[in-house]
Amino acid sequence: MKAHIVRIGNSRGIRLPKTLLQEAQLEDEVELQAEPGRILISKPSHPRAGWADAARRMREHDDDQLLDPPTSTQFDKEEWKW
């Protein structure tokens, strides 16, 4: 499908047909990435997506231990109260 680049204020843009957006499963927010000769439009990535599943798998394999042993601080020894 071809489209024309049009002037929108001081910017440029294109109109995307609704059917094309539906087929690509794109909604209100997208990410844009420029590469030589093309612009990629994609769904936004969500920070920390999948972290809960990864943590659950780590726990199942008993792989969620601290890397270093805990060290007490002066606050822990003198000021902390239960």
PDB file with one MODEL, atoms N, CA, C and O in Angstrom:
MODEL        1
ATOM      1  N   MET A   1       0.846  -1.166   0.000  1.00  0.00           N
ATOM      2  CA  MET A   1       0.000   0.000   0.000  1.00  0.00           C
ATOM      3  C   MET A   1       0.893   1.231   0.000  1.00  0.00           C
ATOM      4  O   MET A   1       1.848   1.305   0.773  1.00  0.00           O
ATOM      5  N   LYS A   2       0.601   2.163  -0.830  1.00  0.00           N
ATOM      6  CA  LYS A   2       1.351   3.414  -0.883  1.00  0.00           C
ATOM      7  C   LYS A   2       0.554   4.509  -0.198  1.00  0.00           C
ATOM      8  O   LYS A   2      -0.676   4.474  -0.164  1.00  0.00           O
ATOM      9  N   ALA A   3       1.268   5.477   0.345  1.00  0.00           N
ATOM     10  CA  ALA A   3       0.639   6.632   0.983  1.00  0.00           C
ATOM     11  C   ALA A   3       1.479   7.858   0.670  1.00  0.00           C
ATOM     12  O   ALA A   3       2.670   7.744   0.380  1.00  0.00           O
ATOM     13  N   HIS A   4       0.864   9.019   0.730  1.00  0.00           N
ATOM     14  CA  HIS A   4       1.577  10.276   0.495  1.00  0.00           C
ATOM     15  C   HIS A   4       1.938  10.919   1.819  1.00  0.00           C
ATOM     16  O   HIS A   4       1.153  10.900   2.767  1.00  0.00           O
ATOM     17  N   ILE A   5       3.121  11.483   1.878  1.00  0.00           N
ATOM     18  CA  ILE A   5       3.534  12.248   3.059  1.00  0.00           C
ATOM     19  C   ILE A   5       2.937  13.639   2.906  1.00  0.00           C
ATOM     20  O   ILE A   5       3.127  14.301   1.885  1.00  0.00           O
ATOM     21  N   VAL A   6       2.203  14.080   3.946  1.00  0.00           N
ATOM     22  CA  VAL A   6       1.525  15.380   3.890  1.00  0.00           C
ATOM     23  C   VAL A   6       2.060  16.294   4.982  1.00  0.00           C
ATOM     24  O   VAL A   6       2.628  15.841   5.975  1.00  0.00           O
ATOM     25  N   ARG A   7       1.870  17.563   4.779  1.00  0.00           N
ATOM     26  CA  ARG A   7       2.296  18.559   5.761  1.00  0.00           C
ATOM     27  C   ARG A   7       1.236  18.640   6.855  1.00  0.00           C
ATOM     28  O   ARG A   7       0.044  18.756   6.572  1.00  0.00           O
ATOM     29  N   ILE A   8       1.689  18.577   8.121  1.00  0.00           N
ATOM     30  CA  ILE A   8       0.813  18.739   9.288  1.00  0.00           C
ATOM     31  C   ILE A   8       1.500  19.760  10.184  1.00  0.00           C
ATOM     32  O   ILE A   8       2.376  19.406  10.973  1.00  0.00           O
ATOM     33  N   GLY A   9       1.104  21.035  10.065  1.00  0.00           N
ATOM     34  CA  GLY A   9       1.790  22.100  10.791  1.00  0.00           C
ATOM     35  C   GLY A   9       3.232  22.184  10.315  1.00  0.00           C
ATOM     36  O   GLY A   9       3.490  22.280   9.115  1.00  0.00           O
ATOM     37  N   ASN A  10       4.179  22.147  11.262  1.00  0.00           N
ATOM     38  CA  ASN A  10       5.598  22.175  10.908  1.00  0.00           C
ATOM     39  C   ASN A  10       6.156  20.767  10.707  1.00  0.00           C
ATOM     40  O   ASN A  10       7.346  20.603  10.436  1.00  0.00           O
ATOM     41  N   SER A  11       5.306  19.759  10.838  1.00  0.00           N
ATOM     42  CA  SER A  11       5.740  18.368  10.719  1.00  0.00           C
ATOM     43  C   SER A  11       5.221  17.768   9.422  1.00  0.00           C
ATOM     44  O   SER A  11       4.579  18.441   8.615  1.00  0.00           O
ATOM     45  N   ARG A  12       5.508  16.513   9.246  1.00  0.00           N
ATOM     46  CA  ARG A  12       4.996  15.744   8.109  1.00  0.00           C
ATOM     47  C   ARG A  12       4.330  14.493   8.660  1.00  0.00           C
ATOM     48  O   ARG A  12       4.672  14.049   9.756  1.00  0.00           O
ATOM     49  N   GLY A  13       3.403  13.926   7.938  1.00  0.00           N
ATOM     50  CA  GLY A  13       2.735  12.732   8.424  1.00  0.00           C
ATOM     51  C   GLY A  13       2.068  11.963   7.306  1.00  0.00           C
ATOM     52  O   GLY A  13       2.038  12.404   6.157  1.00  0.00           O
ATOM     53  N   ILE A  14       1.533  10.803   7.659  1.00  0.00           N
ATOM     54  CA  ILE A  14       0.737  10.005   6.740  1.00  0.00           C
ATOM     55  C   ILE A  14      -0.524   9.569   7.477  1.00  0.00           C
ATOM     56  O   ILE A  14      -0.538   9.483   8.705  1.00  0.00           O
ATOM     57  N   ARG A  15      -1.577   9.295   6.720  1.00  0.00           N
ATOM     58  CA  ARG A  15      -2.816   8.776   7.304  1.00  0.00           C
ATOM     59  C   ARG A  15      -2.798   7.271   7.114  1.00  0.00           C
ATOM     60  O   ARG A  15      -2.544   6.772   6.017  1.00  0.00           O
ATOM     61  N   LEU A  16      -3.070   6.552   8.196  1.00  0.00           N
ATOM     62  CA  LEU A  16      -3.105   5.095   8.139  1.00  0.00           C
ATOM     63  C   LEU A  16      -4.557   4.627   8.137  1.00  0.00           C
ATOM     64  O   LEU A  16      -5.327   5.013   9.016  1.00  0.00           O
ATOM     65  N   PRO A  17      -4.940   3.812   7.177  1.00  0.00           N
ATOM     66  CA  PRO A  17      -6.318   3.319   7.148  1.00  0.00           C
ATOM     67  C   PRO A  17      -6.641   2.479   8.384  1.00  0.00           C
ATOM     68  O   PRO A  17      -5.787   1.763   8.906  1.00  0.00           O
ATOM     69  N   LYS A  18      -7.876   2.582   8.835  1.00  0.00           N
ATOM     70  CA  LYS A  18      -8.326   1.869  10.029  1.00  0.00           C
ATOM     71  C   LYS A  18      -8.107   0.361   9.887  1.00  0.00           C
ATOM     72  O   LYS A  18      -7.682  -0.294  10.838  1.00  0.00           O
ATOM     73  N   THR A  19      -8.392  -0.183   8.722  1.00  0.00           N
ATOM     74  CA  THR A  19      -8.227  -1.624   8.518  1.00  0.00           C
ATOM     75  C   THR A  19      -6.770  -2.043   8.657  1.00  0.00           C
ATOM     76  O   THR A  19      -6.484  -3.131   9.158  1.00  0.00           O
ATOM     77  N   LEU A  20      -5.844  -1.191   8.220  1.00  0.00           N
ATOM     78  CA  LEU A  20      -4.423  -1.499   8.346  1.00  0.00           C
ATOM     79  C   LEU A  20      -4.005  -1.508   9.820  1.00  0.00           C
ATOM     80  O   LEU A  20      -3.247  -2.378  10.249  1.00  0.00           O
ATOM     81  N   LEU A  21      -4.504  -0.537  10.591  1.00  0.00           N
ATOM     82  CA  LEU A  21      -4.205  -0.486  12.022  1.00  0.00           C
ATOM     83  C   LEU A  21      -4.797  -1.698  12.742  1.00  0.00           C
ATOM     84  O   LEU A  21      -4.158  -2.260  13.631  1.00  0.00           O
ATOM     85  N   GLN A  22      -5.994  -2.098  12.373  1.00  0.00           N
ATOM     86  CA  GLN A  22      -6.627  -3.261  12.996  1.00  0.00           C
ATOM     87  C   GLN A  22      -5.846  -4.530  12.653  1.00  0.00           C
ATOM     88  O   GLN A  22      -5.626  -5.377  13.519  1.00  0.00           O
ATOM     89  N   GLU A  23      -5.433  -4.660  11.414  1.00  0.00           N
ATOM     90  CA  GLU A  23      -4.689  -5.841  10.999  1.00  0.00           C
ATOM     91  C   GLU A  23      -3.353  -5.936  11.741  1.00  0.00           C
ATOM     92  O   GLU A  23      -2.908  -7.030  12.088  1.00  0.00           O
ATOM     93  N   ALA A  24      -2.719  -4.791  11.980  1.00  0.00           N
ATOM     94  CA  ALA A  24      -1.449  -4.762  12.713  1.00  0.00           C
ATOM     95  C   ALA A  24      -1.650  -4.807  14.216  1.00  0.00           C
ATOM     96  O   ALA A  24      -0.678  -4.894  14.967  1.00  0.00           O
ATOM     97  N   GLN A  25      -2.904  -4.749  14.671  1.00  0.00           N
ATOM     98  CA  GLN A  25      -3.254  -4.754  16.094  1.00  0.00           C
ATOM     99  C   GLN A  25      -2.601  -3.592  16.835  1.00  0.00           C
ATOM    100  O   GLN A  25      -2.088  -3.754  17.943  1.00  0.00           O
ATOM    101  N   LEU A  26      -2.628  -2.413  16.205  1.00  0.00           N
ATOM    102  CA  LEU A  26      -2.092  -1.200  16.818  1.00  0.00           C
ATOM    103  C   LEU A  26      -3.255  -0.361  17.318  1.00  0.00           C
ATOM    104  O   LEU A  26      -4.286  -0.252  16.655  1.00  0.00           O
ATOM    105  N   GLU A  27      -3.078   0.236  18.505  1.00  0.00           N
ATOM    106  CA  GLU A  27      -4.155   1.023  19.087  1.00  0.00           C
ATOM    107  C   GLU A  27      -3.738   2.479  19.221  1.00  0.00           C
ATOM    108  O   GLU A  27      -3.346   3.094  18.229  1.00  0.00           O
ATOM    109  N   ASP A  28      -3.810   3.040  20.407  1.00  0.00           N
ATOM    110  CA  ASP A  28      -3.588   4.471  20.595  1.00  0.00           C
ATOM    111  C   ASP A  28      -2.125   4.881  20.650  1.00  0.00           C
ATOM    112  O   ASP A  28      -1.771   5.960  20.176  1.00  0.00           O
ATOM    113  N   GLU A  29      -1.280   4.052  21.211  1.00  0.00           N
ATOM    114  CA  GLU A  29       0.123   4.431  21.400  1.00  0.00           C
ATOM    115  C   GLU A  29       1.016   3.462  20.627  1.00  0.00           C
ATOM    116  O   GLU A  29       0.791   2.252  20.637  1.00  0.00           O
ATOM    117  N   VAL A  30       2.032   4.009  19.958  1.00  0.00           N
ATOM    118  CA  VAL A  30       2.972   3.192  19.195  1.00  0.00           C
ATOM    119  C   VAL A  30       4.389   3.668  19.447  1.00  0.00           C
ATOM    120  O   VAL A  30       4.604   4.774  19.942  1.00  0.00           O
ATOM    121  N   GLU A  31       5.348   2.833  19.108  1.00  0.00           N
ATOM    122  CA  GLU A  31       6.756   3.221  19.145  1.00  0.00           C
ATOM    123  C   GLU A  31       7.227   3.388  17.709  1.00  0.00           C
ATOM    124  O   GLU A  31       6.860   2.612  16.827  1.00  0.00           O
ATOM    125  N   LEU A  32       8.042   4.409  17.486  1.00  0.00           N
ATOM    126  CA  LEU A  32       8.596   4.676  16.170  1.00  0.00           C
ATOM    127  C   LEU A  32      10.100   4.459  16.206  1.00  0.00           C
ATOM    128  O   LEU A  32      10.769   4.826  17.172  1.00  0.00           O
ATOM    129  N   GLN A  33      10.622   3.862  15.150  1.00  0.00           N
ATOM    130  CA  GLN A  33      12.057   3.631  15.058  1.00  0.00           C
ATOM    131  C   GLN A  33      12.466   3.918  13.622  1.00  0.00           C
ATOM    132  O   GLN A  33      11.882   3.376  12.684  1.00  0.00           O
ATOM    133  N   ALA A  34      13.473   4.775  13.451  1.00  0.00           N
ATOM    134  CA  ALA A  34      13.953   5.127  12.118  1.00  0.00           C
ATOM    135  C   ALA A  34      15.152   4.273  11.748  1.00  0.00           C
ATOM    136  O   ALA A  34      16.077   4.088  12.540  1.00  0.00           O
ATOM    137  N   GLU A  35      15.114   3.761  10.536  1.00  0.00           N
ATOM    138  CA  GLU A  35      16.227   3.028   9.960  1.00  0.00           C
ATOM    139  C   GLU A  35      16.443   3.603   8.566  1.00  0.00           C
ATOM    140  O   GLU A  35      15.530   4.211   8.008  1.00  0.00           O
ATOM    141  N   PRO A  36      17.610   3.426   8.003  1.00  0.00           N
ATOM    142  CA  PRO A  36      17.828   3.969   6.651  1.00  0.00           C
ATOM    143  C   PRO A  36      16.770   3.462   5.659  1.00  0.00           C
ATOM    144  O   PRO A  36      16.650   2.259   5.427  1.00  0.00           O
ATOM    145  N   GLY A  37      16.016   4.385   5.088  1.00  0.00           N
ATOM    146  CA  GLY A  37      15.024   4.038   4.086  1.00  0.00           C
ATOM    147  C   GLY A  37      13.685   3.575   4.610  1.00  0.00           C
ATOM    148  O   GLY A  37      12.808   3.237   3.816  1.00  0.00           O
ATOM    149  N   ARG A  38      13.494   3.546   5.926  1.00  0.00           N
ATOM    150  CA  ARG A  38      12.197   3.122   6.443  1.00  0.00           C
ATOM    151  C   ARG A  38      11.973   3.602   7.871  1.00  0.00           C
ATOM    152  O   ARG A  38      12.914   3.916   8.600  1.00  0.00           O
ATOM    153  N   ILE A  39      10.711   3.649   8.245  1.00  0.00           N
ATOM    154  CA  ILE A  39      10.295   3.975   9.614  1.00  0.00           C
ATOM    155  C   ILE A  39       9.450   2.807  10.095  1.00  0.00           C
ATOM    156  O   ILE A  39       8.482   2.424   9.438  1.00  0.00           O
ATOM    157  N   LEU A  40       9.811   2.241  11.234  1.00  0.00           N
ATOM    158  CA  LEU A  40       9.081   1.116  11.799  1.00  0.00           C
ATOM    159  C   LEU A  40       8.096   1.612  12.843  1.00  0.00           C
ATOM    160  O   LEU A  40       8.448   2.420  13.702  1.00  0.00           O
ATOM    161  N   ILE A  41       6.880   1.136  12.771  1.00  0.00           N
ATOM    162  CA  ILE A  41       5.839   1.457  13.738  1.00  0.00           C
ATOM    163  C   ILE A  41       5.486   0.154  14.440  1.00  0.00           C
ATOM    164  O   ILE A  41       5.147  -0.830  13.783  1.00  0.00           O
ATOM    165  N   SER A  42       5.561   0.136  15.771  1.00  0.00           N
ATOM    166  CA  SER A  42       5.280  -1.100  16.502  1.00  0.00           C
ATOM    167  C   SER A  42       4.554  -0.800  17.801  1.00  0.00           C
ATOM    168  O   SER A  42       4.489   0.343  18.254  1.00  0.00           O
ATOM    169  N   LYS A  43       4.004  -1.868  18.391  1.00  0.00           N
ATOM    170  CA  LYS A  43       3.369  -1.729  19.700  1.00  0.00           C
ATOM    171  C   LYS A  43       4.418  -1.286  20.707  1.00  0.00           C
ATOM    172  O   LYS A  43       5.583  -1.667  20.593  1.00  0.00           O
ATOM    173  N   PRO A  44       4.022  -0.484  21.696  1.00  0.00           N
ATOM    174  CA  PRO A  44       5.008  -0.077  22.700  1.00  0.00           C
ATOM    175  C   PRO A  44       5.406  -1.260  23.573  1.00  0.00           C
ATOM    176  O   PRO A  44       4.581  -2.104  23.923  1.00  0.00           O
ATOM    177  N   SER A  45       6.671  -1.300  23.910  1.00  0.00           N
ATOM    178  CA  SER A  45       7.127  -2.336  24.839  1.00  0.00           C
ATOM    179  C   SER A  45       6.860  -1.854  26.257  1.00  0.00           C
ATOM    180  O   SER A  45       6.936  -0.659  26.543  1.00  0.00           O
ATOM    181  N   HIS A  46       6.551  -2.779  27.123  1.00  0.00           N
ATOM    182  CA  HIS A  46       6.250  -2.433  28.503  1.00  0.00           C
ATOM    183  C   HIS A  46       7.437  -2.802  29.376  1.00  0.00           C
ATOM    184  O   HIS A  46       7.858  -3.959  29.394  1.00  0.00           O
ATOM    185  N   PRO A  47       7.986  -1.820  30.108  1.00  0.00           N
ATOM    186  CA  PRO A  47       9.109  -2.133  30.992  1.00  0.00           C
ATOM    187  C   PRO A  47       8.743  -3.241  31.971  1.00  0.00           C
ATOM    188  O   PRO A  47       7.635  -3.266  32.508  1.00  0.00           O
ATOM    189  N   ARG A  48       9.648  -4.125  32.191  1.00  0.00           N
ATOM    190  CA  ARG A  48       9.493  -5.219  33.149  1.00  0.00           C
ATOM    191  C   ARG A  48       8.419  -6.223  32.741  1.00  0.00           C
ATOM    192  O   ARG A  48       7.961  -7.002  33.576  1.00  0.00           O
ATOM    193  N   ALA A  49       8.011  -6.219  31.481  1.00  0.00           N
ATOM    194  CA  ALA A  49       7.041  -7.219  31.029  1.00  0.00           C
ATOM    195  C   ALA A  49       7.668  -8.605  31.165  1.00  0.00           C
ATOM    196  O   ALA A  49       8.794  -8.827  30.722  1.00  0.00           O
ATOM    197  N   GLY A  50       6.951  -9.514  31.767  1.00  0.00           N
ATOM    198  CA  GLY A  50       7.438 -10.875  31.932  1.00  0.00           C
ATOM    199  C   GLY A  50       8.262 -11.113  33.183  1.00  0.00           C
ATOM    200  O   GLY A  50       8.658 -12.248  33.447  1.00  0.00           O
ATOM    201  N   TRP A  51       8.532 -10.072  33.959  1.00  0.00           N
ATOM    202  CA  TRP A  51       9.360 -10.233  35.160  1.00  0.00           C
ATOM    203  C   TRP A  51       8.680 -11.137  36.193  1.00  0.00           C
ATOM    204  O   TRP A  51       9.354 -11.935  36.845  1.00  0.00           O
ATOM    205  N   ALA A  52       7.370 -11.028  36.352  1.00  0.00           N
ATOM    206  CA  ALA A  52       6.676 -11.844  37.357  1.00  0.00           C
ATOM    207  C   ALA A  52       6.803 -13.328  37.015  1.00  0.00           C
ATOM    208  O   ALA A  52       7.046 -14.150  37.898  1.00  0.00           O
ATOM    209  N   ASP A  53       6.640 -13.670  35.737  1.00  0.00           N
ATOM    210  CA  ASP A  53       6.791 -15.070  35.327  1.00  0.00           C
ATOM    211  C   ASP A  53       8.219 -15.551  35.527  1.00  0.00           C
ATOM    212  O   ASP A  53       8.440 -16.679  35.967  1.00  0.00           O
ATOM    213  N   ALA A  54       9.191 -14.702  35.206  1.00  0.00           N
ATOM    214  CA  ALA A  54      10.595 -15.081  35.381  1.00  0.00           C
ATOM    215  C   ALA A  54      10.906 -15.306  36.862  1.00  0.00           C
ATOM    216  O   ALA A  54      11.616 -16.251  37.206  1.00  0.00           O
ATOM    217  N   ALA A  55      10.382 -14.451  37.737  1.00  0.00           N
ATOM    218  CA  ALA A  55      10.619 -14.603  39.176  1.00  0.00           C
ATOM    219  C   ALA A  55       9.973 -15.888  39.686  1.00  0.00           C
ATOM    220  O   ALA A  55      10.542 -16.581  40.529  1.00  0.00           O
ATOM    221  N   ARG A  56       8.794 -16.201  39.179  1.00  0.00           N
ATOM    222  CA  ARG A  56       8.115 -17.433  39.588  1.00  0.00           C
ATOM    223  C   ARG A  56       8.927 -18.664  39.161  1.00  0.00           C
ATOM    224  O   ARG A  56       9.076 -19.610  39.935  1.00  0.00           O
ATOM    225  N   ARG A  57       9.444 -18.648  37.940  1.00  0.00           N
ATOM    226  CA  ARG A  57      10.270 -19.770  37.474  1.00  0.00           C
ATOM    227  C   ARG A  57      11.548 -19.890  38.297  1.00  0.00           C
ATOM    228  O   ARG A  57      11.979 -20.997  38.620  1.00  0.00           O
ATOM    229  N   MET A  58      12.163 -18.737  38.640  1.00  0.00           N
ATOM    230  CA  MET A  58      13.368 -18.772  39.473  1.00  0.00           C
ATOM    231  C   MET A  58      13.053 -19.406  40.823  1.00  0.00           C
ATOM    232  O   MET A  58      13.836 -20.213  41.324  1.00  0.00           O
ATOM    233  N   ARG A  59      11.920 -19.051  41.413  1.00  0.00           N
ATOM    234  CA  ARG A  59      11.543 -19.599  42.713  1.00  0.00           C
ATOM    235  C   ARG A  59      11.307 -21.108  42.616  1.00  0.00           C
ATOM    236  O   ARG A  59      11.707 -21.862  43.503  1.00  0.00           O
ATOM    237  N   GLU A  60      10.669 -21.535  41.554  1.00  0.00           N
ATOM    238  CA  GLU A  60      10.406 -22.964  41.367  1.00  0.00           C
ATOM    239  C   GLU A  60      11.703 -23.770  41.287  1.00  0.00           C
ATOM    240  O   GLU A  60      11.743 -24.931  41.693  1.00  0.00           O
ATOM    241  N   HIS A  61      12.754 -23.153  40.765  1.00  0.00           N
ATOM    242  CA  HIS A  61      14.049 -23.838  40.635  1.00  0.00           C
ATOM    243  C   HIS A  61      15.012 -23.477  41.766  1.00  0.00           C
ATOM    244  O   HIS A  61      16.205 -23.772  41.699  1.00  0.00           O
ATOM    245  N   ASP A  62      14.474 -22.833  42.806  1.00  0.00           N
ATOM    246  CA  ASP A  62      15.288 -22.406  43.954  1.00  0.00           C
ATOM    247  C   ASP A  62      16.495 -21.581  43.502  1.00  0.00           C
ATOM    248  O   ASP A  62      17.605 -21.731  44.013  1.00  0.00           O
ATOM    249  N   ASP A  63      16.238 -20.708  42.528  1.00  0.00           N
ATOM    250  CA  ASP A  63      17.304 -19.882  41.965  1.00  0.00           C
ATOM    251  C   ASP A  63      17.078 -18.403  42.293  1.00  0.00           C
ATOM    252  O   ASP A  63      17.507 -17.523  41.546  1.00  0.00           O
ATOM    253  N   ASP A  64      16.405 -18.140  43.411  1.00  0.00           N
ATOM    254  CA  ASP A  64      16.109 -16.760  43.784  1.00  0.00           C
ATOM    255  C   ASP A  64      16.816 -16.350  45.073  1.00  0.00           C
ATOM    256  O   ASP A  64      16.281 -15.578  45.869  1.00  0.00           O
ATOM    257  N   GLN A  65      18.001 -16.865  45.265  1.00  0.00           N
ATOM    258  CA  GLN A  65      18.786 -16.556  46.465  1.00  0.00           C
ATOM    259  C   GLN A  65      19.622 -15.301  46.244  1.00  0.00           C
ATOM    260  O   GLN A  65      19.869 -14.902  45.106  1.00  0.00           O
ATOM    261  N   LEU A  66      20.057 -14.684  47.341  1.00  0.00           N
ATOM    262  CA  LEU A  66      20.935 -13.519  47.252  1.00  0.00           C
ATOM    263  C   LEU A  66      22.278 -13.935  46.670  1.00  0.00           C
ATOM    264  O   LEU A  66      22.763 -15.032  46.944  1.00  0.00           O
ATOM    265  N   LEU A  67      22.878 -13.064  45.870  1.00  0.00           N
ATOM    266  CA  LEU A  67      24.188 -13.358  45.300  1.00  0.00           C
ATOM    267  C   LEU A  67      25.287 -13.213  46.340  1.00  0.00           C
ATOM    268  O   LEU A  67      26.264 -13.961  46.330  1.00  0.00           O
ATOM    269  N   ASP A  68      25.125 -12.251  47.233  1.00  0.00           N
ATOM    270  CA  ASP A  68      26.115 -12.013  48.290  1.00  0.00           C
ATOM    271  C   ASP A  68      25.430 -12.210  49.639  1.00  0.00           C
ATOM    272  O   ASP A  68      24.234 -11.953  49.774  1.00  0.00           O
ATOM    273  N   PRO A  69      26.183 -12.665  50.635  1.00  0.00           N
ATOM    274  CA  PRO A  69      25.567 -12.812  51.960  1.00  0.00           C
ATOM    275  C   PRO A  69      25.206 -11.438  52.524  1.00  0.00           C
ATOM    276  O   PRO A  69      25.903 -10.458  52.264  1.00  0.00           O
ATOM    277  N   PRO A  70      24.129 -11.365  53.289  1.00  0.00           N
ATOM    278  CA  PRO A  70      23.759 -10.073  53.880  1.00  0.00           C
ATOM    279  C   PRO A  70      24.823  -9.599  54.868  1.00  0.00           C
ATOM    280  O   PRO A  70      25.412 -10.406  55.587  1.00  0.00           O
ATOM    281  N   THR A  71      25.059  -8.319  54.901  1.00  0.00           N
ATOM    282  CA  THR A  71      26.017  -7.749  55.852  1.00  0.00           C
ATOM    283  C   THR A  71      25.285  -6.757  56.749  1.00  0.00           C
ATOM    284  O   THR A  71      24.488  -5.948  56.274  1.00  0.00           O
ATOM    285  N   SER A  72      25.554  -6.826  58.016  1.00  0.00           N
ATOM    286  CA  SER A  72      24.911  -5.931  58.969  1.00  0.00           C
ATOM    287  C   SER A  72      25.590  -4.573  58.929  1.00  0.00           C
ATOM    288  O   SER A  72      26.799  -4.466  58.722  1.00  0.00           O
ATOM    289  N   THR A  73      24.793  -3.550  59.129  1.00  0.00           N
ATOM    290  CA  THR A  73      25.320  -2.196  59.216  1.00  0.00           C
ATOM    291  C   THR A  73      25.227  -1.728  60.664  1.00  0.00           C
ATOM    292  O   THR A  73      24.641  -2.402  61.512  1.00  0.00           O
ATOM    293  N   GLN A  74      25.804  -0.583  60.929  1.00  0.00           N
ATOM    294  CA  GLN A  74      25.728  -0.029  62.279  1.00  0.00           C
ATOM    295  C   GLN A  74      24.269   0.242  62.644  1.00  0.00           C
ATOM    296  O   GLN A  74      23.866   0.041  63.790  1.00  0.00           O
ATOM    297  N   PHE A  75      23.488   0.693  61.682  1.00  0.00           N
ATOM    298  CA  PHE A  75      22.063   0.922  61.919  1.00  0.00           C
ATOM    299  C   PHE A  75      21.380  -0.383  62.354  1.00  0.00           C
ATOM    300  O   PHE A  75      20.590  -0.397  63.298  1.00  0.00           O
ATOM    301  N   ASP A  76      21.697  -1.476  61.650  1.00  0.00           N
ATOM    302  CA  ASP A  76      21.092  -2.769  62.007  1.00  0.00           C
ATOM    303  C   ASP A  76      21.443  -3.160  63.437  1.00  0.00           C
ATOM    304  O   ASP A  76      20.592  -3.657  64.175  1.00  0.00           O
ATOM    305  N   LYS A  77      22.686  -2.939  63.824  1.00  0.00           N
ATOM    306  CA  LYS A  77      23.159  -3.385  65.133  1.00  0.00           C
ATOM    307  C   LYS A  77      22.676  -2.505  66.277  1.00  0.00           C
ATOM    308  O   LYS A  77      22.392  -3.005  67.366  1.00  0.00           O
ATOM    309  N   GLU A  78      22.579  -1.196  66.043  1.00  0.00           N
ATOM    310  CA  GLU A  78      22.331  -0.275  67.166  1.00  0.00           C
ATOM    311  C   GLU A  78      20.954   0.382  67.146  1.00  0.00           C
ATOM    312  O   GLU A  78      20.403   0.663  68.210  1.00  0.00           O
ATOM    313  N   GLU A  79      20.390   0.633  65.988  1.00  0.00           N
ATOM    314  CA  GLU A  79      19.187   1.461  65.932  1.00  0.00           C
ATOM    315  C   GLU A  79      17.917   0.718  65.551  1.00  0.00           C
ATOM    316  O   GLU A  79      16.827   1.135  65.943  1.00  0.00           O
ATOM    317  N   TRP A  80      18.023  -0.346  64.814  1.00  0.00           N
ATOM    318  CA  TRP A  80      16.830  -1.041  64.358  1.00  0.00           C
ATOM    319  C   TRP A  80      16.130  -1.724  65.516  1.00  0.00           C
ATOM    320  O   TRP A  80      16.769  -2.387  66.333  1.00  0.00           O
ATOM    321  N   LYS A  81      14.817  -1.562  65.584  1.00  0.00           N
ATOM    322  CA  LYS A  81      14.031  -2.194  66.629  1.00  0.00           C
ATOM    323  C   LYS A  81      12.848  -2.877  65.996  1.00  0.00           C
ATOM    324  O   LYS A  81      12.219  -2.336  65.086  1.00  0.00           O
ATOM    325  N   TRP A  82      12.539  -4.079  66.481  1.00  0.00           N
ATOM    326  CA  TRP A  82      11.374  -4.794  65.999  1.00  0.00           C
ATOM    327  C   TRP A  82      10.156  -4.351  66.744  1.00  0.00           C
ATOM    328  O   TRP A  82       9.059  -4.843  66.482  1.00  0.00           O
TER     329      TRP A  82
ENDMDL
END
